[in-house]
Amino acid sequence: MSISIQPFDGKSVCLFCGSSDRSDPAYTVAAQEFGAQTAAAGWRLVYGGGGVGLMGASARSAHEAGGRVLGVMPGFLRSRERLFDDVETLVVTSMHERKTIMYDQSDAFVVAPGGVGTLEEVIEVLSWKRLDLHGKPVIFLNINGFWDTLLATLDHSMASGMTPDTFRQAYSVANTVEEAIAQMQGADDLPHLKHDQR
């Protein structure tokens, strides 16, 4: 894969989140706050490249606050998710390539409210963490309890013996943007394994 990405010497956080403009406005506000606070913390925001929904809200906010932003979008989604080209954006060929770059370019993952695509992204990075393929923080931004049902499902999997109890250490939960920022900044002390070890 030959992709040209502007060098960045600091830490980067990948935000998984929804592209819908029809969700609770509280989620959009949280995405805006997350973008601004990520920039203030000196972290680069890595996200799905779209200009709509929580994706667009977070990227615009980070950009307006003077932060670095990297968007990654498959070409076939350009019209649906409306590319936000005010920031550095890579247009790639597939969802797999998108996720690979987002993973490789990030030191931590924050999971804001989103739909089935967001679920698919976080379950994959949690699965890799379960297999000891990386040690990057995975943080659920649980605004207004949005992720409570998924967290209950993960608890059920552990209680049923399908997943070991130690899996609880694979992720954390933040009920506010401030908590999520504080937790992602703990990434400085964690070892990170590369994607190509899968």
C-alpha positions in Angstrom: 0.0 0.0 0.0 1.6 3.3 -1.1 -0.2 6.2 0.7 1.3 9.6 1.3 0.4 11.0 4.7 1.7 14.3 6.1 4.1 13.5 9.0 2.9 14.1 12.5 5.2 13.8 15.5 2.5 13.8 18.2 -0.2 11.4 19.4 -3.3 10.6 17.4 -6.8 9.5 18.4 -9.2 7.7 16.1 -12.8 8.7 16.6 -15.4 6.1 15.6 -18.8 7.7 15.3 -22.0 8.1 13.3 -22.6 9.9 10.0 -26.3 10.5 10.6 -27.6 14.0 10.9 -30.8 12.8 12.5 -29.6 11.7 15.9 -29.9 13.4 19.3 -28.4 16.9 19.2 -26.5 16.0 22.4 -24.4 13.6 20.5 -23.4 16.3 18.0 -22.5 18.7 20.8 -20.3 16.0 22.3 -18.6 15.4 19.0 -17.9 19.1 18.6 -16.5 19.3 22.1 -14.4 16.2 21.5 -12.9 17.7 18.4 -12.1 21.0 20.1 -10.6 19.3 23.2 -8.5 16.9 21.1 -7.0 19.9 19.4 -6.4 21.7 22.7 -4.6 18.6 24.0 -2.3 18.6 21.0 -3.6 15.4 19.6 -4.4 14.8 15.9 -7.9 13.6 15.2 -8.1 10.6 12.8 -11.7 9.9 11.5 -13.7 8.6 8.6 -13.4 11.6 6.4 -17.0 12.6 6.1 -18.5 16.1 6.5 -21.9 14.8 7.9 -23.2 13.7 11.2 -20.9 13.4 14.2 -18.0 12.8 11.9 -18.3 16.2 10.3 -19.0 17.9 13.6 -15.9 16.6 15.3 -13.6 17.3 12.3 -14.8 20.8 11.8 -14.5 21.6 15.5 -10.9 20.2 15.7 -9.9 22.1 12.5 -11.4 25.4 13.7 -9.6 25.0 17.0 -6.3 24.7 15.1 -5.8 21.0 15.5 -4.5 18.5 12.9 -7.1 16.2 11.3 -6.7 13.2 9.1 -9.8 11.9 7.3 -9.9 8.5 5.5 -12.7 7.7 3.2 -13.4 5.0 0.5 -14.2 6.6 -2.8 -17.6 5.0 -3.1 -18.8 6.9 0.0 -17.8 10.3 -1.2 -21.3 11.4 -2.2 -23.1 9.7 0.8 -20.7 11.0 3.5 -19.8 14.2 1.7 -16.0 14.5 1.9 -14.8 17.2 4.2 -11.8 18.5 2.2 -10.8 21.4 4.4 -8.5 18.9 6.2 -6.0 16.3 5.1 -8.1 13.5 3.6 -7.1 10.2 2.0 -9.5 8.7 -0.5 -9.0 4.9 -0.5 -10.4 2.0 -2.4 -12.2 -0.1 0.3 -13.5 -0.2 3.8 -10.7 -2.5 4.8 -8.1 -0.1 3.6 -9.8 2.7 5.4 -9.8 0.8 8.7 -6.2 -0.3 8.3 -5.0 3.3 7.9 -7.1 4.6 10.7 -5.8 1.9 13.0 -2.1 2.3 12.0 -2.3 6.1 12.4 -3.8 6.1 15.8 -2.6 5.7 19.4 -6.1 5.4 21.0 -9.7 4.8 19.9 -12.7 6.7 21.2 -16.1 5.4 20.3 -18.9 8.0 20.2 -22.5 7.2 19.4 -23.0 5.7 16.0 -24.7 3.0 13.9 -23.8 -0.4 12.6 -20.6 0.9 10.9 -19.4 2.2 14.3 -20.3 -1.1 15.9 -18.3 -3.0 13.3 -15.2 -0.8 13.8 -15.1 -1.1 17.5 -15.8 -4.8 17.7 -12.9 -5.4 15.3 -10.4 -3.4 17.4 -11.7 -5.1 20.6 -11.3 -8.5 18.9 -7.7 -7.6 18.1 -7.1 -6.5 21.6 -8.6 -9.7 23.0 -6.0 -11.6 20.8 -3.2 -9.4 22.2 -2.5 -7.8 18.9 -2.4 -4.3 20.3 -2.4 -2.4 23.6 -4.1 0.7 22.5 -6.9 2.2 24.7 -10.5 1.7 23.5 -12.8 4.2 25.2 -16.6 4.3 24.9 -17.9 7.8 24.9 -21.1 6.9 26.6 -23.2 10.1 26.2 -26.6 9.7 27.8 -26.0 6.0 28.2 -25.9 5.4 24.4 -23.6 2.3 24.7 -25.3 0.8 27.8 -26.9 -2.0 25.9 -23.6 -3.0 24.1 -21.7 -2.9 27.4 -24.4 -5.1 28.9 -23.9 -7.5 26.0 -20.2 -7.6 26.6 -20.9 -8.3 30.3 -23.3 -11.1 29.3 -20.6 -12.7 27.1 -18.2 -12.7 30.1 -20.8 -13.9 32.6 -21.6 -16.7 30.2 -18.0 -17.9 30.0 -17.8 -17.0 26.3 -15.2 -14.3 26.9 -12.8 -14.2 29.9 -13.4 -11.8 32.7 -10.0 -10.2 31.9 -11.6 -8.7 28.8 -13.0 -6.0 31.0 -9.6 -4.5 30.9 -9.7 -4.2 27.1 -11.9 -1.0 27.2 -13.0 1.8 29.4 -16.1 3.9 29.6 -16.3 7.7 29.7 -19.6 9.5 30.4 -18.3 12.9 29.4 -15.9 14.3 26.8 -13.6 15.4 29.6 -13.3 11.9 30.9 -12.6 10.5 27.4 -9.8 13.0 26.8 -8.2 12.2 30.2 -8.4 8.4 29.5 -6.9 8.7 26.0 -4.0 10.8 27.3 -3.1 7.7 29.4 -2.0 6.2 26.1 1.5 7.7 26.5 2.5 4.8 28.8 1.1 1.9 26.9 3.0 -0.4 24.4 1.5 -0.4 20.9 1.7 -3.4 18.5 1.5 -2.8 14.8 -1.4 -3.8 12.6 0.8 -6.1 10.4 1.1 -8.5 13.4 -2.4 -9.8 12.8 
